[in-house]
Structure formats: structure tokens, C-alpha cells
């Protein structure tokens, strides 16, 4: 099997197991192309062309597309095949509000259950993230993939002590769809004056102070700012 483009390990999301089959590898690869915008909203996805490009079987591509359909990354019309799911203001608002509800609850539970080791992991991830530039110096309208990977790990660490696998599963799906809108906003807005690092500082400070209400509010405002920028681009 040959998956062209970025190395496969670079598109595995934090907290996920490496793909164990060709279908899983194709799923991970195509989802990454949707999130980064390499596959555009509304773009037709022809299984045969994808199979040829990635040098995998047609069956593996079809099975991967069905998985993407179940996660709402692609849509399907009878007898017309698959297309990349559209983006819209309504979907952006729904994704953001639902994510705030899910991650707000997960953060509260994590703060109630998490101990010193969990807080240390937050501090460590926050420090790693703060040392990585968010955008590429030579291309300010592109996300630095090293930053994106650590950014997701940071947000996952904030809620990983919640003790609820279901909350974490819902959170993973919502994060992926939110990431798609965040990347669209970066491509459309160029260099932004937004102080993302300061927003992360506020979240961490509230968590370490044990103030759940302030932590959830800081997290919510962080997501709303992303939504507002994406809305202006859309």
C-alpha cells in the first residue's frame, strides 16, 4: 500500500490509535484532506480516482467514504456518489455551541476528578504549545501542522480526566469539525491580531486556580472567538 502526500503518522489525531487496515489508513488520509481544505467543500469524491491516486483498492476507498459519511465529513446523493460536506454559518454555530456544552461539562468533570499528574500534563502541553508558532512564517495564511497537532493535544489534555469515554468520543468528532472551520478562517483571514496564546493562558490559569466557572467561561470565549472569525470569512 502507498499513501501519497504527507506521512501517514502526521494525520493521525492525538489520542487515536494508528490505522490497522488499509481502509482505516484511507479514512484518516481523506479526513485530513477535508480538514486542511485540500479537498474543498462540495467537491466530488470519485472512488476510482482516489484509489488510483492513493494506490489502494477500490473497496478500501468505498469503505472509507462510508465511514466519512457517518461522521458527516462527506455527503451522498443517490446514484451521484460522494461529495465533501458543505460548510455553512448554521453548521458553524451548531458545532460551536454543542462543542461548548460538551467540552464545558468534560472540563468541569476533569477538574473535579483530575489530580496533580493531570495538572502537570496540562502545564507541560501548554508550554510545548507556546513554543511553536501557530502559522508558517513564509505563509501566514497557513496553519503550522506542528502547532495544530500540539493544539489538539492541549485541548484533549484539558478534558481527558473527565472519566467519560462517551464525552470524549463526542468531543473528538466536534473538535474535528471545528478544526475544519478554524482552518478555513486562517486561510481567509491572513495574519490575525488575535492573541490565541493569551486565551490559552487564561484557560490554564483558571484550571490551576481550581475555578471551574472561570475555566469553562474562558474555554467558551476561546471557541466563540474562533467562530466569530470563521463567520466573517464565510
Secondary structure, 3 states (H helix, E strand, C coil): CCCCCCCHHHHCCCCCCCCCCHHHHHHHHHHHHHHHCCCCCCCEECHHHHHHHHCCCHHHHHHHHHHHHHCCCEEEECCCEEEECCCCHHHHHHHHHHHHHHHHHHHHHHHHHCCHHHHHHHHHHHHHHHCCCCEECCEEEEECHHHHHHHHHHHHHHHHHHCCHHHHHHHHHHHHHHHHHHHHHHHHHCCCCCCHHHHHHHHHHHHHCCCHHHHHHHHHHHHHHHHHHHHHHC
